[in-house]
């Protein structure tokens, strides 16, 4: 093989690898979009603070536990940063979640449930994962969750819109 042929092959290989490297981020982005669970976003008719309080009270009234509250805005402020109000409520009940995790131990990564309350441009939004998307790829069937996790979706919507 001549030096010229070797150089041309090296250039072609570099172009091919460069093209593949440029394509990789868009492929990763597409994979990420497919992997992201579908979410519901509902506009609350209440203020940010009232929405957070109403959701907590609603969960407790239904016998659920609140496992944690993540105030992202407060955490940002502690680091000298600013952001819109954003609070995640982590909630659920072992009576509903435990049988699901026994059936599919990996489903524990999806539990407890989470709901985000955020405010942008004067609108309070409540965002949470769709139950069908949440169970996708697991050993859990919709019939396993239609009277538990799926009801949480209805409870959230009712709490912030009525």
DSSP file (Angstrom, degrees, kcal/mol; ACC not computed):
  #  RESIDUE AA STRUCTURE BP1 BP2  ACC     N-H-->O    O-->H-N    N-H-->O    O-->H-N    TCO  KAPPA ALPHA  PHI   PSI    X-CA   Y-CA   Z-CA
    1    1 A X              0   0    0      0, 0.0     2,-0.1     0, 0.0     0, 0.0   0.000 360.0 360.0 360.0 136.8    0.0    0.0    0.0
    2    2 A X     >  -     0   0    0      1,-0.1     4,-2.2     4,-0.0     5,-0.2  -0.338 360.0-114.0 -80.9 163.4    1.4    3.4   -0.9
    3    3 A X  H  > S+     0   0    0      1,-0.2     4,-2.4     2,-0.2     5,-0.2   0.877 118.0  53.8 -62.0 -38.8    1.8    6.3    1.5
    4    4 A X  H  > S+     0   0    0      2,-0.2     4,-2.3     1,-0.2    -1,-0.2   0.916 109.2  47.4 -64.6 -43.3   -0.9    8.2   -0.4
    5    5 A X  H  > S+     0   0    0      2,-0.2     4,-2.2     1,-0.2    -2,-0.2   0.891 112.0  50.8 -65.0 -40.1   -3.4    5.4   -0.1
    6    6 A X  H  X S+     0   0    0     -4,-2.2     4,-2.2     2,-0.2    -2,-0.2   0.911 110.8  48.7 -63.4 -42.7   -2.6    5.0    3.6
    7    7 A X  H  X S+     0   0    0     -4,-2.4     4,-2.4     2,-0.2    -2,-0.2   0.905 110.6  50.4 -63.8 -42.5   -3.1    8.8    4.2
    8    8 A X  H  X S+     0   0    0     -4,-2.3     4,-2.6     1,-0.2    -1,-0.2   0.900 110.9  49.0 -64.1 -39.9   -6.4    8.7    2.3
    9    9 A X  H  X S+     0   0    0     -4,-2.2     4,-2.6     2,-0.2    -1,-0.2   0.905 110.6  50.9 -65.2 -40.3   -7.6    5.8    4.4
   10   10 A X  H  X S+     0   0    0     -4,-2.2     4,-2.3     2,-0.2    -2,-0.2   0.905 111.6  47.6 -63.1 -41.7   -6.6    7.6    7.6
   11   11 A X  H  X S+     0   0    0     -4,-2.4     4,-2.4     2,-0.2    -2,-0.2   0.925 112.3  49.2 -65.3 -44.4   -8.5   10.7    6.5
   12   12 A X  H  X S+     0   0    0     -4,-2.6     4,-2.6     1,-0.2    -2,-0.2   0.909 111.7  49.2 -61.6 -42.2  -11.6    8.7    5.6
   13   13 A X  H  X S+     0   0    0     -4,-2.6     4,-2.8     2,-0.2     5,-0.2   0.905 110.3  50.7 -63.8 -41.7  -11.4    6.9    8.9
   14   14 A X  H  X S+     0   0    0     -4,-2.3     4,-2.4     2,-0.2    -2,-0.2   0.904 111.7  47.6 -62.9 -41.5  -11.1   10.2   10.8
   15   15 A X  H  X S+     0   0    0     -4,-2.4     4,-2.5     2,-0.2    -2,-0.2   0.925 112.8  49.3 -64.7 -44.1  -14.1   11.7    8.9
   16   16 A X  H  X S+     0   0    0     -4,-2.6     4,-2.2     1,-0.2    -2,-0.2   0.929 113.9  44.7 -61.5 -46.7  -16.1    8.5    9.7
   17   17 A X  H  X S+     0   0    0     -4,-2.8     4,-2.5     2,-0.2    -1,-0.2   0.886 112.5  52.2 -65.8 -39.0  -15.3    8.6   13.4
   18   18 A X  H  X S+     0   0    0     -4,-2.4     4,-2.0    -5,-0.2    -2,-0.2   0.901 109.7  49.0 -63.6 -41.0  -15.9   12.3   13.6
   19   19 A X  H  X S+     0   0    0     -4,-2.5     4,-1.8     2,-0.2    -2,-0.2   0.909 111.8  49.0 -64.2 -42.6  -19.3   11.9   12.0
   20   20 A X  H  X S+     0   0    0     -4,-2.2     4,-1.7     1,-0.2    -2,-0.2   0.896 110.2  51.2 -64.6 -39.8  -20.2    9.1   14.4
   21   21 A X  H  X S+     0   0    0     -4,-2.5     4,-0.8     1,-0.2    -1,-0.2   0.884 110.2  49.2 -65.5 -37.6  -19.0   11.1   17.4
   22   22 A X  H  X S+     0   0    0     -4,-2.0     4,-0.6     1,-0.2    -1,-0.2   0.841 111.7  49.4 -69.7 -32.0  -21.2   14.0   16.3
   23   23 A X  H  X S+     0   0    0     -4,-1.8     4,-1.9     1,-0.2     3,-0.3   0.797  95.4  74.4 -76.7 -28.1  -24.2   11.7   15.9
   24   24 A X  H  X S+     0   0    0     -4,-1.7     4,-2.7     1,-0.2     5,-0.2   0.887  90.8  53.0 -57.0 -46.1  -23.8   10.1   19.3
   25   25 A X  H  X S+     0   0    0     -4,-0.8     4,-2.4     1,-0.2    -1,-0.2   0.901 110.1  48.3 -59.8 -38.7  -25.1   13.0   21.4
   26   26 A X  H  X S+     0   0    0     -4,-0.6     4,-2.2    -3,-0.3    -1,-0.2   0.877 111.5  50.5 -69.1 -34.3  -28.3   13.2   19.3
   27   27 A X  H  X S+     0   0    0     -4,-1.9     4,-2.4     2,-0.2    -2,-0.2   0.913 110.9  49.0 -66.4 -41.4  -28.8    9.5   19.7
   28   28 A X  H  X S+     0   0    0     -4,-2.7     4,-2.6     2,-0.2    -2,-0.2   0.903 110.1  51.6 -63.2 -40.3  -28.3    9.8   23.4
   29   29 A X  H  X S+     0   0    0     -4,-2.4     4,-2.3    -5,-0.2    -2,-0.2   0.914 110.3  48.2 -62.6 -42.7  -30.8   12.6   23.5
   30   30 A X  H  X S+     0   0    0     -4,-2.2     4,-2.0     1,-0.2    -2,-0.2   0.900 111.9  49.6 -64.9 -40.3  -33.4   10.5   21.7
   31   31 A X  H  X S+     0   0    0     -4,-2.4     4,-2.0     2,-0.2    -2,-0.2   0.898 109.9  51.5 -64.2 -39.7  -32.7    7.5   24.0
   32   32 A X  H  X S+     0   0    0     -4,-2.6     4,-1.8     1,-0.2    -2,-0.2   0.915 108.2  51.3 -63.7 -42.7  -33.2    9.8   27.0
   33   33 A X  H  < S+     0   0    0     -4,-2.3    -1,-0.2     1,-0.2    -2,-0.2   0.898 111.7  47.2 -62.1 -39.5  -36.5   11.1   25.7
   34   34 A X  H  < S+     0   0    0     -4,-2.0    -1,-0.2     1,-0.2    -2,-0.2   0.845 112.8  49.6 -69.5 -32.9  -37.7    7.6   25.2
   35   35 A X  H  < S+     0   0    0     -4,-2.0     2,-0.2    -5,-0.1    -1,-0.2   0.740  87.8  98.5 -79.2 -23.1  -36.5    6.6   28.7
   36   36 A X  S  < S-     0   0    0     -4,-1.8     3,-0.1    -5,-0.2     2,-0.1  -0.471  80.2-121.0 -67.4 127.8  -38.2    9.5   30.4
   37   37 A X        -     0   0    0     -2,-0.2    -1,-0.1     1,-0.1     2,-0.1  -0.387  32.5-100.3 -66.2 147.9  -41.5    8.5   31.9
   38   38 A X        -     0   0    0     92,-0.1    92,-3.1    91,-0.1     2,-0.3  -0.403  44.1-155.5 -64.7 144.0  -44.5   10.4   30.7
   39   39 A X  E     -A  129   0A   0     90,-0.3     2,-0.4    -2,-0.1    90,-0.2  -0.900  12.0-137.1-124.4 153.7  -45.6   13.1   33.1
   40   40 A X  E     -A  128   0A   0     88,-3.4    88,-2.0    -2,-0.3     2,-0.4  -0.868  15.7-164.8-102.6 141.9  -48.8   14.9   33.8
   41   41 A X  E     -A  127   0A   0     -2,-0.4     2,-0.4    86,-0.2    86,-0.2  -0.981   9.1-178.9-130.3 119.7  -48.7   18.6   34.4
   42   42 A X  E     -A  126   0A   0     84,-2.7    84,-2.9    -2,-0.4     2,-0.5  -0.943  26.7-127.4-120.4 137.7  -51.8   20.2   35.9
   43   43 A X  E     -A  125   0A   0     -2,-0.4    82,-0.2    82,-0.2     2,-0.2  -0.744  28.2-137.5 -83.0 125.1  -52.3   23.9   36.7
   44   44 A X        -     0   0    0     80,-2.9    80,-0.4    -2,-0.5   117,-0.2  -0.547   6.9-147.1 -80.7 146.9  -53.3   24.4   40.3
   45   45 A X  S    S+     0   0    0    115,-2.5     2,-0.2    -2,-0.2    -1,-0.1   0.403  79.4  73.5 -89.5   2.6  -56.0   26.9   41.1
   46   46 A X  S    S-     0   0    0    114,-0.3    78,-0.2     1,-0.2    -2,-0.1  -0.665  92.3 -90.1-112.8 166.5  -54.2   27.6   44.4
   47   47 A X     >  -     0   0    0     -2,-0.2     4,-2.6     1,-0.1     5,-0.2  -0.182  45.9-101.6 -65.8 167.9  -51.1   29.5   45.4
   48   48 A X  H  > S+     0   0    0      2,-0.2     4,-2.3     1,-0.2     5,-0.2   0.962 122.6  43.3 -57.2 -54.6  -47.8   27.7   45.5
   49   49 A X  H  > S+     0   0    0      1,-0.2     4,-2.4     2,-0.2    -1,-0.2   0.899 115.0  49.4 -61.8 -41.7  -47.8   27.3   49.3
   50   50 A X  H  > S+     0   0    0      2,-0.2     4,-2.9     1,-0.2    -1,-0.2   0.880 109.4  52.7 -65.5 -37.0  -51.4   26.4   49.4
   51   51 A X  H  X S+     0   0    0     -4,-2.6     4,-2.4     2,-0.2    -2,-0.2   0.937 110.6  46.6 -63.5 -46.7  -50.9   23.7   46.8
   52   52 A X  H  X S+     0   0    0     -4,-2.3     4,-2.2     1,-0.2    -2,-0.2   0.936 115.8  46.2 -60.1 -46.6  -48.1   22.1   48.7
   53   53 A X  H  X S+     0   0    0     -4,-2.4     4,-2.6     1,-0.2    -2,-0.2   0.905 112.0  50.5 -64.5 -42.7  -50.1   22.2   51.9
   54   54 A X  H  X S+     0   0    0     -4,-2.9     4,-2.5     2,-0.2    -1,-0.2   0.908 110.6  49.2 -63.9 -42.3  -53.2   20.9   50.3
   55   55 A X  H  X S+     0   0    0     -4,-2.4     4,-2.6    -5,-0.2     5,-0.2   0.936 111.8  48.3 -63.1 -45.8  -51.4   18.0   48.7
   56   56 A X  H  X S+     0   0    0     -4,-2.2     4,-2.4     1,-0.2     5,-0.2   0.944 113.8  46.6 -59.0 -47.9  -49.7   17.0   52.0
   57   57 A X  H  X S+     0   0    0     -4,-2.6     4,-2.5     1,-0.2    -1,-0.2   0.888 112.0  51.7 -62.1 -39.5  -53.0   17.2   53.8
   58   58 A X  H  X S+     0   0    0     -4,-2.5     4,-1.2    -5,-0.2    -1,-0.2   0.910 110.2  47.8 -64.7 -43.8  -54.7   15.1   51.1
   59   59 A X  H  <>S+     0   0    0     -4,-2.6     5,-2.4     1,-0.2     3,-0.5   0.936 113.9  46.9 -62.9 -46.4  -52.1   12.4   51.2
   60   60 A X  H ><5S+     0   0    0     -4,-2.4     3,-1.8     1,-0.2    -2,-0.2   0.893 107.8  56.2 -63.8 -39.7  -52.2   12.2   55.0
   61   61 A X  H 3<5S+     0   0    0     -4,-2.5    -1,-0.2     1,-0.3    -2,-0.2   0.784 105.2  53.3 -63.5 -26.7  -56.0   12.1   55.0
   62   62 A X  T 3<5S-     0   0    0     -4,-1.2    -1,-0.3    -3,-0.5    -2,-0.2   0.288 124.4-103.6 -91.0   9.6  -55.9    9.1   52.7
   63   63 A X  T < 5S+     0   0    0     -3,-1.8    -3,-0.2     1,-0.3     2,-0.1   0.619  75.8 139.1  81.5  12.8  -53.6    7.2   55.1
   64   64 A X      < -     0   0    0     -5,-2.4     2,-0.3    -6,-0.2    -1,-0.3  -0.472  48.6-125.1 -85.8 161.4  -50.5    7.8   53.1
   65   65 A X  E     -B   92   0A   0     27,-3.8    27,-2.0    -2,-0.1     2,-0.7  -0.796   7.9-138.1-101.4 148.2  -47.1    8.6   54.5
   66   66 A X  E     -B   91   0A   0     -2,-0.3    25,-0.3    25,-0.2     3,-0.1  -0.936  20.6-177.2-103.6 111.1  -45.0   11.6   53.5
   67   67 A X  E     -     0   0A   0     23,-2.1     2,-0.3    -2,-0.7    24,-0.2   0.677  60.8 -18.8 -84.8 -19.1  -41.5   10.3   53.3
   68   68 A X  E     -B   90   0A   0     22,-1.4    22,-3.0    -3,-0.1     2,-0.4  -0.941  45.8-140.1-179.6 157.6  -39.8   13.5   52.5
   69   69 A X  E     -B   89   0A   0     -2,-0.3     2,-0.7    20,-0.2    20,-0.2  -0.997  16.6-161.8-129.2 124.9  -40.2   17.1   51.2
   70   70 A X  E     -B   88   0A   0     18,-3.0    18,-2.6    -2,-0.4     2,-1.1  -0.925   0.4-165.7-111.5 110.7  -37.4   18.4   48.9
   71   71 A X  E  >  -B   87   0A   0     -2,-0.7     4,-2.0    16,-0.2    16,-0.2  -0.785   7.9-179.5 -95.9  94.2  -37.5   22.2   48.7
   72   72 A X  H  > S+     0   0    0     14,-2.0     4,-2.4    -2,-1.1    -1,-0.2   0.855  78.8  55.7 -65.2 -35.8  -35.2   22.8   45.7
   73   73 A X  H  > S+     0   0    0     13,-0.9     4,-2.5     2,-0.2    -1,-0.2   0.927 108.5  47.4 -64.0 -44.2  -35.6   26.6   45.9
   74   74 A X  H  > S+     0   0    0      2,-0.2     4,-2.2     1,-0.2    -2,-0.2   0.902 111.8  50.8 -63.8 -40.8  -34.3   26.6   49.5
   75   75 A X  H  X S+     0   0    0     -4,-2.0     4,-0.9     2,-0.2    -1,-0.2   0.903 110.5  49.4 -63.5 -40.3  -31.4   24.3   48.6
   76   76 A X  H ><>S+     0   0    0     -4,-2.4     5,-3.0     1,-0.2     3,-0.8   0.927 109.7  51.2 -63.1 -44.4  -30.5   26.6   45.7
   77   77 A X  H ><5S+     0   0    0     -4,-2.5     3,-1.8     1,-0.3    -2,-0.2   0.876 104.0  57.6 -61.9 -38.0  -30.6   29.7   48.0
   78   78 A X  H 3<5S+     0   0    0     -4,-2.2    -1,-0.3     1,-0.3    -2,-0.2   0.762 108.4  48.1 -63.1 -23.7  -28.3   27.9   50.6
   79   79 A X  T <<5S-     0   0    0     -4,-0.9    -1,-0.3    -3,-0.8    -2,-0.2   0.272 124.8-103.7 -98.4   9.5  -25.8   27.6   47.7
   80   80 A X  T < 5S+     0   0    0     -3,-1.8     2,-0.3     1,-0.3    -3,-0.2   0.689  83.6 121.9  78.5  18.4  -26.2   31.3   46.7
   81   81 A X      < -     0   0    0     -5,-3.0     2,-0.4    -6,-0.2    -1,-0.3  -0.724  51.2-140.5-111.1 160.9  -28.3   30.4   43.7
   82   82 A X        +     0   0    0     -2,-0.3     2,-0.3    -3,-0.1    -8,-0.1  -0.942  27.5 152.3-122.3 146.7  -31.8   31.5   42.7
   83   83 A X        -     0   0    0     -2,-0.4     3,-0.1   -10,-0.1    -6,-0.1  -0.971  46.8 -81.1-158.9 167.1  -34.6   29.6   41.1
   84   84 A X        -     0   0    0     -2,-0.3    36,-0.1     1,-0.2     2,-0.1  -0.240  66.3 -76.7 -65.2 160.3  -38.4   29.5   40.9
   85   85 A X        +     0   0    0     34,-0.3    34,-1.7   -12,-0.1     2,-0.3  -0.407  62.2 166.4 -58.1 133.2  -40.3   27.8   43.7
   86   86 A X  E     + C   0 118A   0     32,-0.2   -14,-2.0    -3,-0.1   -13,-0.9  -0.842   7.9 172.1-156.4 113.4  -40.0   24.0   43.3
   87   87 A X  E     -BC  71 117A   0     30,-2.8    30,-3.0    -2,-0.3     2,-0.5  -0.986  16.0-156.0-127.6 133.7  -40.9   21.5   45.9
   88   88 A X  E     -BC  70 116A   0    -18,-2.6   -18,-3.0    -2,-0.4     2,-0.5  -0.936   7.0-156.6-108.6 127.2  -41.1   17.7   45.5
   89   89 A X  E     -BC  69 115A   0     26,-2.8    26,-1.8    -2,-0.5     2,-0.6  -0.911   4.5-155.9-102.5 126.3  -43.3   15.7   47.9
   90   90 A X  E     +BC  68 114A   0    -22,-3.0   -23,-2.1    -2,-0.5   -22,-1.4  -0.910  31.8 154.4-103.4 118.5  -42.3   12.0   48.3
   91   91 A X  E     +BC  66 113A   0     22,-2.3    22,-1.5    -2,-0.6    21,-0.4  -0.897   5.2 112.3-144.2 165.7  -45.3   10.0   49.4
   92   92 A X  E     -B   65   0A   0    -27,-2.0   -27,-3.8    -2,-0.3     2,-0.3  -0.971  47.9 -96.6 160.2-167.7  -46.9    6.6   49.5
   93   93 A X    >>  -     0   0    0     -2,-0.3     4,-2.6   -29,-0.2     3,-1.0  -0.982  15.1-138.2-145.5 131.7  -48.0    3.8   51.6
   94   94 A X  H 3> S+     0   0    0     -2,-0.3     4,-2.4     1,-0.3     5,-0.4   0.824 103.8  65.2 -58.1 -30.4  -46.2    0.5   52.4
   95   95 A X  H 34 S+     0   0    0      1,-0.2     4,-0.4     2,-0.2    -1,-0.3   0.861 113.1  32.4 -61.7 -34.2  -49.5   -1.3   52.0
   96   96 A X  H <> S+     0   0    0     -3,-1.0     4,-0.6     2,-0.1    -2,-0.2   0.871 125.1  41.9 -87.5 -41.5  -49.7   -0.4   48.3
   97   97 A X  H  X S+     0   0    0     -4,-2.6     4,-2.1     1,-0.2     3,-0.3   0.852 101.1  65.7 -78.9 -36.3  -46.0   -0.4   47.5
   98   98 A X  H  X S+     0   0    0     -4,-2.4     4,-2.1    -5,-0.3     5,-0.2   0.915 100.3  49.2 -59.1 -48.7  -44.7   -3.4   49.3
   99   99 A X  H  > S+     0   0    0     -4,-0.4     4,-2.0    -5,-0.4    -1,-0.2   0.862 111.3  52.1 -60.1 -32.2  -46.6   -6.1   47.2
  100  100 A X  H  X S+     0   0    0     -4,-0.6     4,-2.3    -3,-0.3     7,-0.2   0.902 110.3  46.8 -68.5 -40.3  -45.4   -4.3   44.0
  101  101 A X  H  < S+     0   0    0     -4,-2.1    -2,-0.2     2,-0.2    -1,-0.2   0.789 110.1  53.7 -73.7 -26.7  -41.7   -4.5   45.2
  102  102 A X  H  < S+     0   0    0     -4,-2.1     3,-0.4    -5,-0.2    -2,-0.2   0.908 112.0  45.1 -68.6 -42.1  -42.1   -8.1   46.2
  103  103 A X  H  < S+     0   0    0     -4,-2.0     2,-0.3     1,-0.3    -2,-0.2   0.883 136.0  12.1 -67.4 -39.1  -43.4   -8.9   42.7
  104  104 A X    ><  -     0   0    0     -4,-2.3     3,-2.3    -5,-0.1     4,-0.3  -0.782  66.1-167.7-142.8  93.1  -40.7   -6.8   41.0
  105  105 A X  G >  S+     0   0    0     -3,-0.4     3,-1.5    -2,-0.3     4,-0.1   0.802  88.5  61.4 -54.0 -32.2  -37.8   -5.8   43.3
  106  106 A X  G >  S+     0   0    0      1,-0.3     3,-1.9     2,-0.2    -1,-0.3   0.719  85.8  75.8 -68.2 -19.0  -36.5   -3.4   40.7
  107  107 A X  G X> S+     0   0    0     -3,-2.3     3,-2.1     1,-0.3     4,-0.6   0.678  73.2  83.1 -65.8 -15.2  -39.7   -1.5   40.9
  108  108 A X  G X4 S+     0   0    0     -3,-1.5     3,-0.6    -4,-0.3    -1,-0.3   0.756  78.3  67.5 -59.2 -23.4  -38.4   -0.1   44.2
  109  109 A X  G <4 S+     0   0    0     -3,-1.9    -1,-0.3     1,-0.2    -2,-0.2   0.733 100.3  49.0 -67.8 -20.5  -36.6    2.5   42.1
  110  110 A X  G <4 S+     0   0    0     -3,-2.1     2,-0.3    -4,-0.2    -1,-0.2   0.572  98.9 119.4 -93.0 -11.5  -40.0    4.0   41.2
  111  111 A X    <<  +     0   0    0     -3,-0.6     2,-0.2    -4,-0.6   -19,-0.1  -0.806  45.4  39.3-116.4 155.0  -41.3    4.2   44.7
  112  112 A X  S    S-     0   0    0    -21,-0.4   -20,-0.2    -2,-0.3   -18,-0.0   0.643  92.8-114.5 -65.5 170.0  -42.3    6.0   46.8
  113  113 A X  E     -C   91   0A   0    -22,-1.5   -22,-2.3    -2,-0.2     2,-0.3  -0.282  29.9-152.5 -70.5 159.6  -44.2    8.2   44.5
  114  114 A X  E     -C   90   0A   0    -24,-0.2    15,-0.5    -4,-0.1     2,-0.4  -0.985  11.9-169.8-136.5 146.4  -43.2   11.9   43.9
  115  115 A X  E     -CD  89 128A   0    -26,-1.8   -26,-2.8    -2,-0.3     2,-0.5  -0.998  13.0-148.1-135.2 134.7  -45.1   15.0   42.9
  116  116 A X  E     -CD  88 127A   0     11,-3.2    11,-2.9    -2,-0.4     2,-0.5  -0.863   7.3-167.4-102.3 132.2  -43.5   18.3   41.9
  117  117 A X  E     +CD  87 126A   0    -30,-3.0   -30,-2.8    -2,-0.5     2,-0.3  -0.988  22.5 160.5-114.5 124.6  -45.1   21.6   42.7
  118  118 A X  E     -CD  86 125A   0      7,-2.5     7,-3.2    -2,-0.5     2,-0.4  -0.937  28.4-143.8-140.3 162.0  -43.4   24.5   40.9
  119  119 A X  E     + D   0 124A   0    -34,-1.7     2,-0.4    -2,-0.3   -34,-0.3  -0.989  21.9 164.7-133.7 126.7  -44.3   28.1   39.9
  120  120 A X  E >  S- D   0 123A   0      3,-2.2     3,-2.1    -2,-0.4    -2,-0.0  -0.997  70.3  -3.8-140.6 135.9  -43.3   29.8   36.7
  121  121 A X  T 3  S-     0   0    0     -2,-0.4     3,-0.1     1,-0.3    -1,-0.1   0.848 129.6 -55.5  53.3  38.1  -44.7   33.0   35.2
  122  122 A X  T 3  S+     0   0    0      1,-0.2     2,-0.5    -3,-0.0    -1,-0.3   0.475 113.5 115.1  78.5   1.4  -47.3   33.2   38.0
  123  123 A X  E <   - D   0 120A   0     -3,-2.1    -3,-2.2   -76,-0.0     2,-0.6  -0.905  58.2-143.4-109.0 132.3  -48.7   29.8   37.3
  124  124 A X  E     - D   0 119A   0     -2,-0.5   -80,-2.9   -80,-0.4     2,-0.4  -0.826  21.8-166.7 -92.6 122.0  -48.5   27.0   39.8
  125  125 A X  E     -AD  43 118A   0     -7,-3.2    -7,-2.5    -2,-0.6     2,-0.5  -0.877  13.0-156.5-111.8 141.9  -47.9   23.6   38.1
  126  126 A X  E     -AD  42 117A   0    -84,-2.9   -84,-2.7    -2,-0.4     2,-0.4  -0.982  18.3-173.6-117.3 122.4  -48.2   20.2   39.6
  127  127 A X  E     +AD  41 116A   0    -11,-2.9   -11,-3.2    -2,-0.5     2,-0.3  -0.952  11.4 156.4-125.7 133.4  -46.2   17.5   37.8
  128  128 A X  E     -AD  40 115A   0    -88,-2.0   -88,-3.4    -2,-0.4   -13,-0.1  -0.987  42.9 -89.6-153.0 158.5  -46.1   13.8   38.4
  129  129 A X  E     -A   39   0A   0    -15,-0.5     2,-0.3    -2,-0.3   -90,-0.3  -0.411  41.8-113.0 -71.7 142.0  -45.3   10.6   36.5
  130  130 A X     >  -     0   0    0    -92,-3.1     4,-2.4     1,-0.1     5,-0.2  -0.575  21.2-134.3 -71.7 133.8  -48.0    8.8   34.6
  131  131 A X  H  > S+     0   0    0     -2,-0.3     4,-1.9     1,-0.2     5,-0.2   0.903 103.7  50.8 -60.1 -44.2  -48.8    5.4   36.2
  132  132 A X  H  > S+     0   0    0      1,-0.2     4,-0.8     2,-0.2    -1,-0.2   0.899 113.4  45.6 -63.1 -39.0  -48.8    3.5   33.0
  133  133 A X  H  4 S+     0   0    0      1,-0.2     3,-0.4     2,-0.2    -1,-0.2   0.869 108.6  58.1 -69.4 -35.6  -45.4    4.9   32.0
  134  134 A X  H  < S+     0   0    0     -4,-2.4    -2,-0.2     1,-0.2    -1,-0.2   0.870 111.2  40.5 -62.1 -38.3  -44.1    4.2   35.6
  135  135 A X  H >< S+     0   0    0     -4,-1.9     3,-2.3    -5,-0.2     5,-0.3   0.581  86.6 120.1 -88.8  -9.5  -44.9    0.5   35.3
  136  136 A X  T 3< S+     0   0    0     -4,-0.8     3,-0.1    -3,-0.4     5,-0.1  -0.310  81.2  15.8 -58.4 132.7  -43.7    0.2   31.7
  137  137 A X  T 3  S+     0   0    0      1,-0.3    -1,-0.3     3,-0.1     2,-0.2   0.459 109.1 101.9  83.3   0.8  -40.8   -2.3   31.5
  138  138 A X  S <  S-     0   0    0     -3,-2.3    -1,-0.3     2,-0.3    -3,-0.1  -0.492  86.1-110.1-105.4 179.9  -41.5   -3.8   34.9
  139  139 A X  S    S+     0   0    0     -2,-0.2     2,-0.4   -39,-0.1    -3,-0.1   0.360  86.3 108.7 -87.7   4.4  -43.2   -7.0   36.0
  140  140 A X        -     0   0    0     -5,-0.3     2,-0.3   -36,-0.1    -2,-0.3  -0.672  58.3-151.3 -87.1 133.6  -46.1   -4.9   37.3
  141  141 A X    >>  -     0   0    0     -2,-0.4     3,-1.3     1,-0.1     4,-0.6  -0.688  26.4-115.8 -97.6 156.1  -49.4   -4.9   35.4
  142  142 A X  H >> S+     0   0    0      1,-0.3     4,-1.6    -2,-0.3     3,-1.5   0.874 116.8  61.9 -59.7 -35.3  -51.8   -2.0   35.3
  143  143 A X  H 34 S+     0   0    0      1,-0.3     4,-0.3     2,-0.2    -1,-0.3   0.772  97.6  59.5 -61.5 -24.1  -54.4   -4.2   37.2
  144  144 A X  H <4 S+     0   0    0     -3,-1.3    -1,-0.3     1,-0.2    -2,-0.2   0.737 119.4  25.9 -72.5 -22.5  -51.9   -4.4   40.0
  145  145 A X  H X<>S+     0   0    0     -3,-1.5     5,-2.4    -4,-0.6     3,-1.8   0.442  88.5  98.8-122.9  -2.6  -51.9   -0.6   40.5
  146  146 A X  T 3<5S+     0   0    0     -4,-1.6    -3,-0.1     1,-0.3    -2,-0.1   0.777  93.0  41.7 -64.8 -24.1  -55.3    0.7   39.2
  147  147 A X  T 3 5S+     0   0    0     -4,-0.3    -1,-0.3     3,-0.1    -2,-0.1   0.271 130.4  22.5-102.7  10.9  -56.7    0.8   42.7
  148  148 A X  T <>5S+     0   0    0     -3,-1.8     4,-1.2   -52,-0.1     3,-0.2   0.390 128.3  25.1-134.2 -82.6  -53.5    2.3   44.3
  149  149 A X  H >>5S+     0   0    0      1,-0.2     4,-1.0     2,-0.2     3,-0.6   0.902 123.2  51.9 -60.8 -42.1  -51.0    4.2   42.3
  150  150 A X  H 3><S+     0   0    0     -5,-2.4     4,-1.2     1,-0.3     3,-0.3   0.850 105.0  57.1 -64.4 -32.6  -53.5    5.2   39.6
  151  151 A X  H 3> S+     0   0    0     -6,-0.5     4,-2.5     1,-0.2    -1,-0.3   0.798  96.3  64.1 -67.8 -26.7  -55.8    6.5   42.3
  152  152 A X  H <X S+     0   0    0     -4,-1.2     4,-2.6    -3,-0.6    -1,-0.2   0.886  98.8  54.6 -63.0 -37.4  -52.9    8.8   43.4
  153  153 A X  H  X S+     0   0    0     -4,-1.0     4,-2.3    -3,-0.3    -1,-0.2   0.938 110.2  45.6 -59.0 -46.9  -53.1   10.6   40.0
  154  154 A X  H  X S+     0   0    0     -4,-1.2     4,-2.6     1,-0.2    -2,-0.2   0.900 112.0  51.8 -64.0 -41.2  -56.9   11.2   40.5
  155  155 A X  H  X S+     0   0    0     -4,-2.5     4,-2.5     2,-0.2    -1,-0.2   0.914 109.9  48.8 -62.9 -43.6  -56.3   12.4   44.1
  156  156 A X  H  X S+     0   0    0     -4,-2.6     4,-1.7     2,-0.2    -2,-0.2   0.949 112.8  47.4 -61.0 -49.3  -53.6   14.9   43.0
  157  157 A X  H  X S+     0   0    0     -4,-2.3     4,-1.1     1,-0.2     5,-0.2   0.921 114.2  46.7 -60.0 -45.4  -55.8   16.3   40.2
  158  158 A X  H  X S+     0   0    0     -4,-2.6     4,-1.8     1,-0.2     3,-0.4   0.901 109.5  54.9 -63.7 -41.1  -58.8   16.6   42.5
  159  159 A X  H  < S+     0   0    0     -4,-2.5    -1,-0.2     1,-0.2    -2,-0.2   0.838 115.8  35.8 -63.6 -34.7  -56.8   18.3   45.3
  160  160 A X  H  < S+     0   0    0     -4,-1.7  -115,-2.5    -5,-0.2  -114,-0.3   0.522 122.0  41.6-101.7  -5.0  -55.4   21.0   43.1
  161  161 A X  H  <        0   0    0     -4,-1.1    -2,-0.2    -3,-0.4    -3,-0.2   0.623 360.0 360.0-115.6 -16.8  -58.3   21.8   40.8
  162  162 A X     <        0   0    0     -4,-1.8    -3,-0.1    -5,-0.2    -2,-0.1   0.445 360.0 360.0-100.5 360.0  -61.4   21.7   43.1
